[in-house]
């Protein structure tokens, strides 16, 4: 693997605070390196791959925190685009959300969707073996909504007045302003809503939202003003501070919500990792060292994430079960850099890497108990896939842990792939 060295990683970490500058420098540097490190293959793995979708379309699932397969392994969902995903989505674009019967390969649900991005799709997620929820745009009301699909009883299909970010079964969900995301981080925002005259709401008019999936009622449960009163940031002389929440993830039992608080001071970015008890709304600040990237729950009281702790960027296992939160560096993943981790019920962690000097990305399996590391695949991403159109692998397990799903462009177009978990016994 043509890894980036310590000096290169140091430069990247310093540029992390200036994402637009980092993007420009990174793009030019990668093009130069690719000339010298290009490999003669685009996929190398220890298991065969199966792809989904038709020849003349592109398919993808989205983010790493949700699995496309239902928990009974009977249906798989994916996003399908009839247009090339090399370009940014625009306000006239749409995709299709499709649900397929695994045994018969029959499409049992297909719907046009206008609230999406290439990184997360339409935030589709299984609520049960027969219920799936996803985000969409209501043209008549000019707002984002979420829609619940019931495969066994279509009379139970529902539309909610709030888009969802993460859900606990079919009981409740949390969300944020996707307009704010579009304004501050378009990779994860939606373009269907008119933004020409959009102004960020005041801190006491926006923040964290709750949606009751039973009643359909939603509310703003914590504003940025309230949040900052509880967890204030380091004082700054600048008044030009902009806040956002992102990457909401509920613990498996629904008792805690993990999310990122990101803020910009005169354009410089700072990250914090926070949890909130879903009953009491008690907040807990877990990381405040400037950089938090991708995280996942490991059970109900532990988190694994790539973040900065005491100045060191690495994967850490964070134990929340104690009054004093503990941090254990996962040294076996040193050198791979940032990725998108998720965990199976059997204690296997799957993550990926960003493109190295040869534009290859690795799929990495870690047995959390033994700490054995296995590189199970190398995947190519061409230089034309960059910025918002990049295709992170975003690996994730099936609910039983037997299969691994990921998105890739190594065959020249975006496709959803599945492979057998080689550690499955």
N, C-alpha and C positions, 0 to 999 in steps of 0.2 A: 504494500500500500504506500503510495507516494504521499506521505503525511506532511502536513505543515509543521515546521519546526517551532521551537519555543519562542524565538524572536518574532516569527510571523504571527503566532497566536497572541503574543503580547501586544503587537500593533493592532490586531483585530479587536482585542478586548478594550483598548483605549478608544478605538473608533466606535465602539458599541454605543457610546453616549451621543454620537452624532450619526444617526442612521442614514441620512441622505448622502453625507460625505462618504461613509463607509461603503454604501452601495456603488458609488461611482468608482472609487479606488479598487474595490474588490473585483468589479466586472473587468476592468482593464488588466489587472494583475493575473486573473484567471485565464484570460485569453492568451497572454504571453506564456504562461506556464504550460498550457495545453499543447503548444507546439512541440515542447520537449518531452512531455510525459505521456502522450497519447498511447493507449493500449489497442491491441488488435482484436478485442472482443468487447461485447456490450453487456453480456450477462454471464456470470459464472456462479453456480450454486450447487449445493449438495442434495437438492431435491428438485424435481421437475415442477414447472409452473403451469397453471391453467389461468386463462384470461376470460373476462366477461365482456359481452357486447358484440355488436355486429361489425362487419368489415368497414363500413362507411361511417362509423360513428366513433366518438371517443367516450370512455367511461372512467369514472373515478368514484371513490366513496367520500373522502374528505379527511377529517381530523383523526388523530391517533387515539382519542379518548373514548371512541365508540366503535363497536363492531358492526359490520354490515349484515352479519348473519343473525337470524333470530335465535333465541336461546334453546329452541328445540331442533335447530339445524334444518328446518323445513323450508324456510324462505330466506332469500338474500335480496337486499336492496342496494341500488347503486344509482348514481347520477349519470345521465347520458347527454352528450352534446353533439349536435349535428354540425356545429361550427368548430373550427380549429381552436384549441385552447392555448395556442402560443401567444395569442393577443389578449389584452386586458378585456374583461367583460365591459359592456357599456349598457346604458339604460334601455336599449332596445333588445338586448339579448335575453334568451331564456334557455333553460335546460329542461330535461324530463327526469322526473323521479320515477324509477321503475322498481317493482317488486316481482321477483321470479320464484316460482315453485322449483325447489332444488331437484326433486325427483323427475318431474315431467318437463322441466325447462320452459314451462308455460308462463307467460307474463300475466300476472293476476291483478296488477295495478300499474297504471301509467298516467302521469299527470304533468302538465306543463307548469314550471316553477320560475318565478322572476326574482326571487330573493336568494341570491347565491354568490359564492366566490369560488375560485379554483382551489383554495386551501382547505375550506371546510364544507364545500357544497352548500346545502340548505339546512345544515345542522340536523339532518334526519337522525333519529335514534329510536331504538326499539324500547317500548314501555312494557311489553309483555310478549309472549310468543305470537300473538295475533294483532297487536296494536303497535303502530308506529306514528311518530309525530315529526313534523317538519315545518320549516318557515316558508312563507310565501308573501306576495304583495297583493293587496286588495286595490285594484285599479279604481273602483268606484269611490271608495272611501279615502284613497290616497294615503294608505298606511300599511305597515308590515303587520302580519298576523301569523299565527301558527295553526296547523291543521292536523287533526288526529284521524288516522285511518284505522278502521277495524275490519280485518279480513273475514271475519265470520258473520258479522252483522252490520251491514252498511248503514242501518238506521242509527247506529251509535257513532257514526262519523261526526266530528265536531270542529268548529272553527273558533279560535280564541282571539281576543283583541290585542294580544301581546305576542311577539315572537319569543321563542324560547332559546336559552343557551344550554342549560342542563336540567334534567328531570330526575325525579325519584319515582321510579315505576310509573304508574298512571295516577299518582296522587298529587304531586305539586312540582313546580318548576321555578327556576330563577332566570332572570334575564338582565340585559343592559341595553343602552341605546345603540342600535346599529347605525343610526345616523351619526352619532358621535364617533363611532369606530370608523365609519367611512371618511369622516373629516380628518381624523388623526392617524388611522392605520388602514388604508383602503384594502389591504390584503384580506382583512377579515370583515369588512363592511359590505353593505349592499348598495347597488347603484340605481335601483328602480325608482327611488324617491328623489324628487327634484332637490338638488343641493345648491343651486346657483345663489340663492339668497339665504342659505343656512347659516345661522349663528349658534355657537355653542351655548346651551342653556346655562343659566347661572347655577352655581354650586348647590343652591338650595332648591333647585327645580329638576335635578337629575341625579342618578346614582344607581342603586341596586333595586331591582323590581322582583316581586313575588307573584306567582300565578297559581291559583288553586285549580287543578285540572278536573276536579269533581264539579265545582260550582261555576267555574269559568271566571271568577272574580280575580282581579289583579290590583296591585297597589305598589306604590313607591315606598319601600320599607326603610331605606336608609339613604339619605342624600349625601352628597360629597361633603357638605358643611357639617353634618352630623358625624360622618366618618372621620373627618379631619379634627373634629373636637376631641374624639376619643384617641385617635392615633395621629397626632400632629407631626408634620414634617419638620426637618431642621430649618430654622428661620433663615430666610433669604432677604437681601435688600431689594431684590427684584419683585415687582408686582406682577410680572408677566409669567404666571404659573398656570399651567393647564393640566387638568386631571382626567384620568379615565380608569375604568375597571375593564379587565379582560380575562379570558381563559377560566371561566367558572367551572368547578368540578365538585360534585357532591360525593361524600364518602359513601361506601357501599350500603351502609345502613341509613343513610339520609340524615344523620345527626349533625354533620359538619359540612360547611361549604368552604372550599379553598378557591382563592382568586388572586389575581395580580392587581396591585395598585401601581399604575405607571403615571408619572407626572413629568412635565417638561418645564424647565426654568430657562427662559430665553433660548429655547430650542434644544437644550441639553436634556437627555433622557435619564430618568432614575427609576429603578424597579423596587417594589416591595412585595413580599409574599405574606398573605394574610389568611387566617381561617375565621369563620364565624359559626357559632352554634346556631342551628336552625330554630331551636326553641326559644332561647333567651336572647339571641342576637349578640352575644358576647363576642368581642373581637380579640384576636390573638395575633401579634406581629411575629412572624417566624424568620424573616430575612429582610435586612435593611442595609445591605452593603453595596447597593448600586446596581446589581445585575441579578435578575432571576429570569430563567428561560423557560424550560418545559418541565412539567412535574406530573406525577400520577399518584393515586392513593395505593398504598400497600396495606390492605385491611382497613379497619376503621380508625386506627390511631397512629398510622405511620404514613409518611410521604417520601417518595423518592423523586429527587429533582436535580436538574443541572442549574447551579447557582453559585454565587460568590459568598464565601464564608471566611471571615478573617483574611480577606484579600486573595483567597485562592479559589479559582474557578474549577469546579469539578462536580461529579455526581455525588450527592449526599443522601444518606438515609436519615430522616428526621423522625424522632420518636416523640409523639405528643402525649403519651400516657403518663408522663411524669410532670410534676409542677414546674421543674426546670427542664425545658425542652433540650433533648440531646441531639448531637449531630455526629454522624459517622461517615467519613469519606469512603467511598467505594473505590479503592485504589486499583482494582482489577480493570476498571474502565478508563484509567488515566491514559491520555494520549489519543483517545478517539474524539474528544471534543464534544460539543453540544449535539443532542439528538432528541428523539421523541419517544420516551419510555412508556411502556404499558406492561401490565403484569397479569399472568394467568392464575387460575385457581390453584395450580400445582406449584406455585412459587418460581415460575420462569419469567424473567424479564426480557422483553424484546425491545430493542432500540435501533436507531439508524445513525448515520453520520451525514454530514454535508459533503458535497463533492470535494475530492482531494485534488492534487495537481493534475491528475490524469482524467478528471471529471468522473471518477468512480465513487460511488457511495456504498457503504457496507451495511449489511444487516447483521446485527449482533445479538446473540442469545446469552443470557447470564443466568446460571442457576444460583438463586439468591442464597440458598443454604450452604452449598459447597463452594460458591464463588468461582466456579469454572466458567470460562468465557469461550464461546464458539462463534467464529465468523462464518455464517451460513450462506452468505451470498455477496457478490459484488455487482452493482447495477450502474449503468452508464446514464448520465444526463448531459445532453448536448448543450452547447453554449447558447443556443437560441431559446432555451428555457431558462428565463431569469426573471428577477424581480417578482411582480405579482403572478406571472405565468409559470414560475418555477414549480417543480413537482417533487416536493419532499416525499419520501417513501411513506411516512406516517404509518408504520407497521402496527397491527393490532391482532389480537387472538380471537378465535371463536370462543364462545362461552365455555365450552368444554376443554379448551386449551389445545385441541388436536390440530388445528389449522392456523396459519398465519396469513393475514391479508395485507396487501400494501398496494399503493399507487406507483406507477412508474411510466417513463417515456422512453425506455431503452429500445423500443421497437419503432420509434419515430412518431408516436402519438400517445396521448395519455390513456392508460388502461388500468383497470383494477385486476390484480392478480391474487391467486391463492396458492400456497404451498403447504405441504405437510410439516408439522412441527417435528424436527429430527430428534428432539429430546423426549417426545411423547412415548410413554411406556404403557 
